[in-house]
Amino acid sequence: MRAQDIIIRPIITEKSMMGIAEKKYTFEVAKSATKIDIARAVEELFKVKVERVNTVHVRGRMRRQGRFEGYTRSWKKAYVTLTENSKTIEFFEGMM
């Protein structure tokens, strides 16, 4: 699996932006990706050193559109913590 296939998109929310000061970044990742795969992909794409990766499976939520109802898709979220001496990810710098 390529690094571009593992990291789907960054999560840009108020809560995830608060973690940037502590070098904690949040990404949507492929469901089949392991923590080791995610760490390697982030290191390859952003040229940083990863200290720790935590993952969460996000369940789909019930949504209604008029009389029709269904579930949103389920997905996997990864919290990536960088090492103390690692540089920051430049993509997130302009968001704050």
Secondary structure, DSSP 8 states (H G I E B T S, - for coil): --HHHHEEEE---HHHHHGGGGTEEEEEE-TT--HHHHHHHHHHHH---EEEEEEEEE---EEEETTEEEE---EEEEEEEE-TTS---HHHHTT-
